[in-house]
Amino acid sequence: MEYHAPKRTPFPTPVQTIDYFPLFGSKETIHVVHREGGHGGGDPLLLEDIFLGESKHKPFQLLSGAKDGAYSVATGEAVWRSVKEHRPY
């Protein structure tokens, strides 16, 4: 019996840009940087964040904490109550 195994050969992608239209101000074009690794270099960065955790060299908090979880649950509850009570808020 023969089966088909998907191939993991990368396909060429053109240079990519993102057009950012802020609410106020003029349009900005962001050039996407391609790096080695899957998904244009994103996979190694994600794995680094997941397995190495927080870094003092990054200007943002990476991992969620209990407060973030509480906000998530509260938001879900607010949405559910809004739908149940037919209210927009």
N, CA, C and O atoms as a GROMACS GRO file, in nm:
protein
  356
    1MET      N    1   0.085  -0.118   0.000
    1MET     CA    2   0.000   0.000   0.000
    1MET      C    3   0.089   0.124   0.000
    1MET      O    4   0.183   0.135   0.078
    2GLU      N    5   0.058   0.214  -0.087
    2GLU     CA    6   0.137   0.336  -0.100
    2GLU      C    7   0.059   0.454  -0.041
    2GLU      O    8  -0.062   0.464  -0.060
    3TYR      N    9   0.127   0.538   0.030
    3TYR     CA   10   0.061   0.658   0.084
    3TYR      C   11   0.140   0.781   0.045
    3TYR      O   12   0.258   0.774   0.010
    4HIS      N   13   0.073   0.893   0.053
    4HIS     CA   14   0.136   1.019   0.015
    4HIS      C   15   0.190   1.089   0.140
    4HIS      O   16   0.115   1.114   0.234
    5ALA      N   17   0.316   1.118   0.140
    5ALA     CA   18   0.378   1.194   0.250
    5ALA      C   19   0.402   1.336   0.201
    5ALA      O   20   0.467   1.355   0.098
    6PRO      N   21   0.352   1.435   0.272
    6PRO     CA   22   0.372   1.572   0.229
    6PRO      C   23   0.520   1.610   0.232
    6PRO      O   24   0.595   1.565   0.320
    7LYS      N   25   0.560   1.691   0.138
    7LYS     CA   26   0.700   1.736   0.132
    7LYS      C   27   0.714   1.867   0.208
    7LYS      O   28   0.622   1.948   0.211
    8ARG      N   29   0.828   1.885   0.266
    8ARG     CA   30   0.856   2.007   0.342
    8ARG      C   31   0.956   2.094   0.267
    8ARG      O   32   1.041   2.159   0.329
    9THR      N   33   0.948   2.097   0.136
    9THR     CA   34   1.040   2.180   0.060
    9THR      C   35   0.987   2.322   0.057
    9THR      O   36   0.870   2.343   0.022
   10PRO      N   37   1.068   2.418   0.091
   10PRO     CA   38   1.021   2.558   0.090
   10PRO      C   39   0.998   2.607  -0.051
   10PRO      O   40   1.066   2.565  -0.145
   11PHE      N   41   0.904   2.693  -0.065
   11PHE     CA   42   0.877   2.753  -0.195
   11PHE      C   43   0.924   2.898  -0.192
   11PHE      O   44   0.920   2.963  -0.087
   12PRO      N   45   0.967   2.949  -0.305
   12PRO     CA   46   1.019   3.086  -0.306
   12PRO      C   47   0.908   3.188  -0.283
   12PRO      O   48   0.798   3.177  -0.337
   13THR      N   49   0.939   3.286  -0.201
   13THR     CA   50   0.844   3.394  -0.177
   13THR      C   51   0.908   3.525  -0.219
   13THR      O   52   1.028   3.545  -0.201
   14PRO      N   53   0.827   3.614  -0.274
   14PRO     CA   54   0.881   3.744  -0.313
   14PRO      C   55   0.907   3.830  -0.188
   14PRO      O   56   0.867   3.794  -0.077
   15VAL      N   57   0.972   3.939  -0.209
   15VAL     CA   58   0.991   4.034  -0.100
   15VAL      C   59   0.854   4.080  -0.054
   15VAL      O   60   0.769   4.117  -0.136
   16GLN      N   61   0.831   4.078   0.076
   16GLN     CA   62   0.700   4.112   0.127
   16GLN      C   63   0.702   4.244   0.201
   16GLN      O   64   0.801   4.279   0.267
   17THR      N   65   0.592   4.316   0.189
   17THR     CA   66   0.575   4.441   0.263
   17THR      C   67   0.436   4.442   0.325
   17THR      O   68   0.346   4.373   0.280
   18ILE      N   69   0.422   4.522   0.430
   18ILE     CA   70   0.292   4.542   0.495
   18ILE      C   71   0.261   4.690   0.485
   18ILE      O   72   0.341   4.774   0.526
   19ASP      N   73   0.144   4.722   0.430
   19ASP     CA   74   0.100   4.861   0.425
   19ASP      C   75   0.019   4.890   0.551
   19ASP      O   76  -0.086   4.829   0.573
   20TYR      N   77   0.067   4.982   0.633
   20TYR     CA   78   0.004   5.017   0.760
   20TYR      C   79  -0.065   5.151   0.743
   20TYR      O   80   0.000   5.251   0.710
   21PHE      N   81  -0.195   5.155   0.766
   21PHE     CA   82  -0.274   5.277   0.756
   21PHE      C   83  -0.321   5.316   0.896
   21PHE      O   84  -0.424   5.266   0.942
   22PRO      N   85  -0.248   5.405   0.964
   22PRO     CA   86  -0.290   5.444   1.099
   22PRO      C   87  -0.416   5.529   1.094
   22PRO      O   88  -0.449   5.588   0.991
   23LEU      N   89  -0.486   5.535   1.206
   23LEU     CA   90  -0.608   5.615   1.214
   23LEU      C   91  -0.577   5.762   1.186
   23LEU      O   92  -0.653   5.830   1.118
   24PHE      N   93  -0.466   5.809   1.240
   24PHE     CA   94  -0.422   5.946   1.214
   24PHE      C   95  -0.281   5.940   1.159
   24PHE      O   96  -0.198   5.864   1.210
   25GLY      N   97  -0.252   6.015   1.058
   25GLY     CA   98  -0.118   6.015   1.000
   25GLY      C   99  -0.118   5.952   0.862
   25GLY      O  100  -0.223   5.917   0.809
   26SER      N  101  -0.002   5.938   0.807
   26SER     CA  102   0.009   5.888   0.671
   26SER      C  103   0.045   5.739   0.669
   26SER      O  104   0.091   5.683   0.768
   27LYS      N  105   0.023   5.678   0.555
   27LYS     CA  106   0.050   5.536   0.535
   27LYS      C  107   0.199   5.509   0.552
   27LYS      O  108   0.283   5.589   0.513
   28GLU      N  109   0.230   5.394   0.613
   28GLU     CA  110   0.367   5.349   0.627
   28GLU      C  111   0.381   5.213   0.560
   28GLU      O  112   0.290   5.131   0.566
   29THR      N  113   0.494   5.190   0.496
   29THR     CA  114   0.523   5.059   0.438
   29THR      C  115   0.630   4.993   0.522
   29THR      O  116   0.739   5.047   0.541
   30ILE      N  117   0.598   4.874   0.574
   30ILE     CA  118   0.690   4.799   0.658
   30ILE      C  119   0.746   4.684   0.575
   30ILE      O  120   0.670   4.605   0.519
   31HIS      N  121   0.876   4.676   0.567
   31HIS     CA  122   0.941   4.569   0.491
   31HIS      C  123   0.966   4.449   0.581
   31HIS      O  124   1.030   4.462   0.685
   32VAL      N  125   0.916   4.334   0.541
   32VAL     CA  126   0.929   4.212   0.619
   32VAL      C  127   1.068   4.154   0.599
   32VAL      O  128   1.114   4.137   0.486
   33VAL      N  129   1.134   4.125   0.710
   33VAL     CA  130   1.269   4.070   0.706
   33VAL      C  131   1.259   3.918   0.702
   33VAL      O  132   1.196   3.858   0.788
   34HIS      N  133   1.322   3.856   0.602
   34HIS     CA  134   1.324   3.710   0.593
   34HIS      C  135   1.450   3.657   0.659
   34HIS      O  136   1.560   3.707   0.636
   35ARG      N  137   1.432   3.555   0.740
   35ARG     CA  138   1.545   3.492   0.808
   35ARG      C  139   1.539   3.342   0.781
   35ARG      O  140   1.441   3.292   0.726
   36GLU      N  141   1.644   3.273   0.820
   36GLU     CA  142   1.650   3.128   0.803
   36GLU      C  143   1.548   3.062   0.896
   36GLU      O  144   1.522   3.110   1.006
   37GLY      N  145   1.491   2.952   0.850
   37GLY     CA  146   1.396   2.877   0.930
   37GLY      C  147   1.257   2.885   0.871
   37GLY      O  148   1.231   2.963   0.779
   38GLY      N  149   1.168   2.804   0.923
   38GLY     CA  150   1.031   2.800   0.873
   38GLY      C  151   0.955   2.929   0.894
   38GLY      O  152   0.987   3.009   0.982
   39HIS      N  153   0.855   2.949   0.811
   39HIS     CA  154   0.768   3.067   0.815
   39HIS      C  155   0.848   3.197   0.808
   39HIS      O  156   0.824   3.291   0.884
   40GLY      N  157   0.943   3.202   0.717
   40GLY     CA  158   1.020   3.324   0.696
   40GLY      C  159   1.108   3.361   0.812
   40GLY      O  160   1.145   3.478   0.828
   41GLY      N  161   1.144   3.264   0.893
   41GLY     CA  162   1.230   3.291   1.009
   41GLY      C  163   1.153   3.306   1.139
   41GLY      O  164   1.213   3.327   1.244
   42GLY      N  165   1.020   3.295   1.133
   42GLY     CA  166   0.939   3.311   1.253
   42GLY      C  167   0.946   3.193   1.348
   42GLY      O  168   0.938   3.210   1.469
   43ASP      N  169   0.960   3.072   1.293
   43ASP     CA  170   0.962   2.953   1.378
   43ASP      C  171   1.074   2.954   1.481
   43ASP      O  172   1.048   2.928   1.598
   44PRO      N  173   1.198   2.982   1.441
   44PRO     CA  174   1.304   2.984   1.543
   44PRO      C  175   1.279   3.089   1.652
   44PRO      O  176   1.312   3.067   1.768
   45LEU      N  177   1.220   3.202   1.614
   45LEU     CA  178   1.192   3.306   1.714
   45LEU      C  179   1.083   3.262   1.811
   45LEU      O  180   1.093   3.286   1.931
   46LEU      N  181   0.978   3.196   1.759
   46LEU     CA  182   0.873   3.144   1.846
   46LEU      C  183   0.926   3.038   1.941
   46LEU      O  184   0.894   3.039   2.060
   47LEU      N  185   1.007   2.947   1.889
   47LEU     CA  186   1.064   2.843   1.974
   47LEU      C  187   1.152   2.902   2.082
   47LEU      O  188   1.152   2.856   2.196
   48GLU      N  189   1.227   3.004   2.047
   48GLU     CA  190   1.312   3.072   2.146
   48GLU      C  191   1.226   3.132   2.256
   48GLU      O  192   1.257   3.119   2.375
   49ASP      N  193   1.117   3.199   2.217
   49ASP     CA  194   1.029   3.260   2.317
   49ASP      C  195   0.964   3.156   2.407
   49ASP      O  196   0.954   3.176   2.528
   50ILE      N  197   0.920   3.045   2.348
   50ILE     CA  198   0.850   2.942   2.425
   50ILE      C  199   0.944   2.872   2.523
   50ILE      O  200   0.911   2.856   2.640
   51PHE      N  201   1.060   2.831   2.474
   51PHE     CA  202   1.147   2.747   2.556
   51PHE      C  203   1.249   2.823   2.640
   51PHE      O  204   1.296   2.773   2.742
   52LEU      N  205   1.285   2.944   2.598
   52LEU     CA  206   1.381   3.021   2.676
   52LEU      C  207   1.313   3.123   2.767
   52LEU      O  208   1.373   3.169   2.864
   53GLY      N  209   1.189   3.159   2.735
   53GLY     CA  210   1.113   3.248   2.822
   53GLY      C  211   1.152   3.394   2.810
   53GLY      O  212   1.201   3.439   2.706
   54GLU      N  213   1.130   3.465   2.918
   54GLU     CA  214   1.152   3.610   2.922
   54GLU      C  215   1.298   3.646   2.896
   54GLU      O  216   1.390   3.571   2.929
   55SER      N  217   1.317   3.763   2.836
   55SER     CA  218   1.451   3.813   2.810
   55SER      C  219   1.456   3.960   2.848
   55SER      O  220   1.365   4.036   2.814
   56LYS      N  221   1.560   4.000   2.915
   56LYS     CA  222   1.572   4.141   2.953
   56LYS      C  223   1.602   4.229   2.832
   56LYS      O  224   1.597   4.352   2.841
   57HIS      N  225   1.633   4.166   2.719
   57HIS     CA  226   1.665   4.242   2.598
   57HIS      C  227   1.541   4.277   2.516
   57HIS      O  228   1.550   4.354   2.420
   58LYS      N  229   1.425   4.223   2.552
   58LYS     CA  230   1.301   4.252   2.481
   58LYS      C  231   1.222   4.356   2.558
   58LYS      O  232   1.207   4.344   2.680
   59PRO      N  233   1.171   4.459   2.490
   59PRO     CA  234   1.105   4.568   2.558
   59PRO      C  235   0.959   4.540   2.593
   59PRO      O  236   0.883   4.634   2.617
   60PHE      N  237   0.918   4.413   2.597
   60PHE     CA  238   0.778   4.380   2.626
   60PHE      C  239   0.772   4.252   2.708
   60PHE      O  240   0.865   4.171   2.709
   61GLN      N  241   0.660   4.236   2.777
   61GLN     CA  242   0.640   4.115   2.856
   61GLN      C  243   0.595   4.005   2.761
   61GLN      O  244   0.505   4.027   2.679
   62LEU      N  245   0.654   3.891   2.772
   62LEU     CA  246   0.628   3.780   2.680
   62LEU      C  247   0.521   3.685   2.732
   62LEU      O  248   0.429   3.650   2.658
   63LEU      N  249   0.533   3.644   2.855
   63LEU     CA  250   0.445   3.542   2.909
   63LEU      C  251   0.325   3.602   2.980
   63LEU      O  252   0.335   3.709   3.041
   64SER      N  253   0.212   3.534   2.973
   64SER     CA  254   0.091   3.578   3.043
   64SER      C  255   0.096   3.530   3.186
   64SER      O  256   0.154   3.426   3.217
   65GLY      N  257   0.035   3.608   3.273
   65GLY     CA  258   0.029   3.572   3.413
   65GLY      C  259  -0.115   3.556   3.459
   65GLY      O  260  -0.207   3.553   3.377
   66ALA      N  261  -0.134   3.545   3.589
   66ALA     CA  262  -0.267   3.527   3.647
   66ALA      C  263  -0.357   3.646   3.616
   66ALA      O  264  -0.476   3.629   3.591
   67LYS      N  265  -0.301   3.766   3.619
   67LYS     CA  266  -0.381   3.885   3.590
   67LYS      C  267  -0.434   3.881   3.447
   67LYS      O  268  -0.550   3.915   3.423
   68ASP      N  269  -0.350   3.840   3.352
   68ASP     CA  270  -0.393   3.828   3.212
   68ASP      C  271  -0.503   3.724   3.198
   68ASP      O  272  -0.598   3.743   3.122
   69GLY      N  273  -0.490   3.612   3.270
   69GLY     CA  274  -0.593   3.509   3.267
   69GLY      C  275  -0.725   3.559   3.324
   69GLY      O  276  -0.832   3.529   3.270
   70ALA      N  277  -0.717   3.636   3.432
   70ALA     CA  278  -0.838   3.693   3.492
   70ALA      C  279  -0.907   3.790   3.396
   70ALA      O  280  -1.030   3.790   3.386
   71TYR      N  281  -0.829   3.872   3.327
   71TYR     CA  282  -0.887   3.963   3.227
   71TYR      C  283  -0.955   3.884   3.115
   71TYR      O  284  -1.062   3.924   3.067
   72SER      N  285  -0.895   3.775   3.074
   72SER     CA  286  -0.951   3.694   2.968
   72SER      C  287  -1.086   3.634   3.010
   72SER      O  288  -1.182   3.637   2.934
   73VAL      N  289  -1.092   3.580   3.131
   73VAL     CA  290  -1.216   3.521   3.182
   73VAL      C  291  -1.323   3.629   3.198
   73VAL      O  292  -1.438   3.608   3.162
   74ALA      N  293  -1.285   3.745   3.252
   74ALA     CA  294  -1.380   3.854   3.272
   74ALA      C  295  -1.436   3.903   3.138
   74ALA      O  296  -1.555   3.933   3.127
   75THR      N  297  -1.352   3.911   3.037
   75THR     CA  298  -1.398   3.953   2.904
   75THR      C  299  -1.497   3.853   2.846
   75THR      O  300  -1.600   3.892   2.792
   76GLY      N  301  -1.466   3.725   2.858
   76GLY     CA  302  -1.557   3.621   2.811
   76GLY      C  303  -1.691   3.626   2.883
   76GLY      O  304  -1.796   3.613   2.820
   77GLU      N  305  -1.688   3.645   3.014
   77GLU     CA  306  -1.812   3.656   3.092
   77GLU      C  307  -1.893   3.778   3.050
   77GLU      O  308  -2.015   3.771   3.040
   78ALA      N  309  -1.825   3.889   3.026
   78ALA     CA  310  -1.895   4.011   2.984
   78ALA      C  311  -1.962   3.991   2.848
   78ALA      O  312  -2.075   4.035   2.828
   79VAL      N  313  -1.894   3.925   2.757
   79VAL     CA  314  -1.953   3.898   2.625
   79VAL      C  315  -2.075   3.808   2.641
   79VAL      O  316  -2.180   3.834   2.582
   80TRP      N  317  -2.062   3.702   2.719
   80TRP     CA  318  -2.173   3.609   2.738
   80TRP      C  319  -2.293   3.680   2.799
   80TRP      O  320  -2.406   3.661   2.752
   81ARG      N  321  -2.272   3.760   2.902
   81ARG     CA  322  -2.384   3.834   2.964
   81ARG      C  323  -2.446   3.932   2.867
   81ARG      O  324  -2.569   3.948   2.864
   82SER      N  325  -2.364   3.999   2.789
   82SER     CA  326  -2.415   4.094   2.690
   82SER      C  327  -2.507   4.026   2.590
   82SER      O  328  -2.613   4.078   2.557
   83VAL      N  329  -2.467   3.909   2.543
   83VAL     CA  330  -2.548   3.834   2.446
   83VAL      C  331  -2.676   3.785   2.514
   83VAL      O  332  -2.785   3.798   2.458
   84LYS      N  333  -2.663   3.730   2.633
   84LYS     CA  334  -2.778   3.674   2.706
   84LYS      C  335  -2.882   3.780   2.736
   84LYS      O  336  -3.001   3.753   2.727
   85GLU      N  337  -2.837   3.901   2.771
   85GLU     CA  338  -2.927   4.009   2.810
   85GLU      C  339  -2.964   4.100   2.694
   85GLU      O  340  -3.034   4.200   2.712
   86HIS      N  341  -2.915   4.067   2.572
   86HIS     CA  342  -2.943   4.147   2.451
   86HIS      C  343  -2.902   4.293   2.469
   86HIS      O  344  -2.975   4.385   2.432
   87ARG      N  345  -2.783   4.312   2.528
   87ARG     CA  346  -2.732   4.447   2.549
   87ARG      C  347  -2.599   4.461   2.477
   87ARG      O  348  -2.524   4.364   2.466
   88PRO      N  349  -2.568   4.583   2.427
   88PRO     CA  350  -2.440   4.601   2.357
   88PRO      C  351  -2.321   4.612   2.450
   88PRO      O  352  -2.208   4.611   2.402
   89TYR      N  353  -2.340   4.621   2.580
   89TYR     CA  354  -2.229   4.634   2.675
   89TYR      C  355  -2.258   4.562   2.803
   89TYR      O  356  -2.176   4.562   2.894
   0.00000   0.00000   0.00000
